[in-house]
């Protein structure tokens, strides 16, 4: 087992060709700060280029959230100007770095997957969650537009599931996660890594050329659509943050 970047905001462990990328924000809920966002993107880009890496597992850790979304300490400072566009660019690049990974990608989810965390999980090839994991897309009730999330949900799960998730804004039951296809498997917390590694090794054992070519075809339209929706998303988010209600909610959370 080879531990890389052991004390950074992302912990990387390479074991028998399987790269475990664990989000290591100082807060156990792993909010996506600019630093964490960039570090995960860079980990995925390195994984694509490293011939020793055969598959990648993304996780927030056991008894830690996959991610509760954007870091409110940073996002609450958005006012509706160009800084919103820069923020969207960083988020989209995170998603793209996972979608462009030609190797198998597994999301191993415990606790919460909200907003950006939820959407990053959607870019993975396979999703395994613990019995206690909670997926939520609560943007609309907090005054935040859900444009990227809407597209990614519809592309991944279909229109009906997208509408239920976006307009309900509440925690999705484990039963519904399986019904939607949001989770491929639910497991006990202590078995999360073992199940993720088993799936990663299975997918990594497939003939490399056929797997990578197929995955590229699967993700090609996803990537194209995400590129197309990004500009509109910037316009909508500028209006959303310009309204000020999202910041009021975030300030309330940050100061509680």
N, C-alpha and C positions, 0 to 999 in steps of 0.2 A: 504494500500500500504506500502510495506516494502523496504526501500532504503538500499542497502548494498554497501560497498566500495565506498561511495558517492564522495570522492575526489581523487580517484586513477586513474590510466591510463585506467581502465575499470569501468564503472558505472553499477551496477546491481540493478534492481528494480523488486521485486516480487509482483505481484498483481493477486489475485484470481487464483493462480497456474501457472501463465504465467511469466516466468523470462525474462525480457528485459536486454540483455547484450549490452551496448552501448560502442563502442570504444571511448576513451577519450584522445587521443594523444593531446598534446598542439597545434599541427597544425591541422587546420580544415580539411585537406585532409587525416588525419589518416594514415600516412605511417606506415608500419609494422616494427617497431623497434624490436630488440630482446625482450625488456621489454613488449611491447604490445602483441607480439606473444605468449610469455609465459603466460601472464595474461589471454588472451582469452582461451588458452588451459586449464588452471587451472579452469577457470569459467565453462567450458563445462564438465570437469571431476567432479567438485562439483555438477553440475546440474544433472548429471547422478546418483549420489549417494544420492541426497536429495529427499526424498519421497514427500515433499511439492511441488516440481517442476513437473509440468505436461507437459509443453512445453517450448521451448526456442525461443526467437526472437533475432537474431544478427543484429545489425545496427550500422552505423557510426553516426547516428543522422540526424535530419532534417536540411537542409542547410549546411551539412557537408558531405564529401565524405564517402562512405562505406569504401574504402581504395584505395589509388593510388599505392599499391604494397609495395615492400621492401623499407626501409628507406635508401635513397641514401647516407646519411652521414655515414652509417655503411657499406652498400654494396660496396661502392666505394673502401673500404680498402681491399676487397678480391683480392688476387694475383694469385690464381690458385693452392694453396696448400691444406693442410688438413682443413684449415679454411673454405674452400668452402664446404667440406663434412659436417662439423659441422653445417653450415648454412642450407644446404639442409635437414639435420636431423631435425632441429627445424621447418622448414616450413612443412615438411611431418607430423610431430607430431601434428601440428596445424590442418591439414586436417583430420588426423586420429581421433583426439579428437571429431570432429564434426561427422564423419562417424560412429563412435562407439556409439554415443548418441542414445539410444533406444527410446527416447521421440521425439515428433515432433519438427522439427527445421525449422524456417522461416527466410529467409534473407530479410530485409527491406532496400532497396537501394535508396539513394539519391545521387546526384552529380556523382562522378566517382567511378567505380569499375575496377581497372586495375591490371594485373598481379596476385599477391598473393590475393588481394581483390576479383578479378574476380573468381579465383579458389576456394577460401573459399566459395563464394556464391554457386558454383557448388556442394559443398558437402552437402548443405541444402536440405531439402525435398521439399521446396516451395520457390519461389522467387517473391517478389512484388517490383516493382520499380516505382519511380515518373515519371511524364511526361518529366522531365528534366534530368533523370539519363543517364549516359553514360558508357557503357561497352567497354573496349579496351584491346586487347592483343598485345601490340606493341613491344614485346621483340626482334624479329628478326631484325627490322630496327635499333635497338640500340645496336646490337652486343651481345645480351644476348640469350642463347639457350632457346628454349621453349619446353623442353622435358616433364616436369610434366604437363604443360598446354595442350600440345598436347594429352597426354593420357587422361586427365580428360575431355577435350572437346569431344574427340571421344567417350568416355564411356558414357558421359551424353547426347550429342546431335547428335552423328553419324559422320561418316567420312567426308561427303561432307561439313557439317556445320563447322567442325573442320578445314578443309583445307581453306575454305573461310576466317575464322577468323584469323588463324595463319599467312597465307601468305598475307592477305590484310593489317594487322597491323593498321587499322583505327577504328574510333568510329563506333560502330554498331548502326544502326538506331533503334528506338523503334519498328518500324514495323518488322524489321528483328529479334529483340529480341523475339518478340511474335511468329514469324514464326518458328524460331529455337526451341522454347520451353525454351529459356534461361530465359525469364520472363513468369510467369504464369498469372500475372495481372499487369496492369499499372494504376496508380491512381494519383490524384492531391497531391502535396506535403503536404498540411495540413491534408490529409486523410491517410497518410502513416501508422502511428502507429495504427489508428483505423482499417484499413484493415488487417494489420499484426496480431493484437490481435484477430480479428474476425476469421481469418483463424486458428490461433493457438488454440483458444477455440474449434472450430469445430473439429479439428483433435484430440485434447486432450479428447474430449467427446466420441471418439470411444472406444470400449472395449479394455482395456489395453493390455491384453495378446496377442490377435490376431494382434493388431497394431505392438507391439514390435517384435513379431516373424516374421511378414511379413517384417518389415523394416530391420531386421537382415539379412534375405534372400536376400533382394534387394541390400544391401550394401556389402554382403560377397565377391562377385567377384570383386567389385570395390576396396575394401581394399586389396585383394590378388594381383590384378594387380598393384596397386600403390606401394605395397611392392616390387614387381618384377622390376618395372621400376626405383626404387630409385637408385640402384647401378649404372645402366647405366647413369642415370641423373647426378650423381656425376662426372663420367668420362667426360661427355660432358661439364658440367659446369666448371670443372677444366680447360679444354682446352679453353673454351669460355672466362673465366676471365684471363687465362694466355696470351691470345692474346692482351689484353689491350684496345680494342676498347670500351668495355662496360664502363670501368672506365673513359675514355675520355669523353663519353657522360654524365655520372653521375657528374663528376667534373664541367662540363659546366653548368649543371642545378643547382647544389649546389651553385655555385659562381655567379649566375645571380640574 
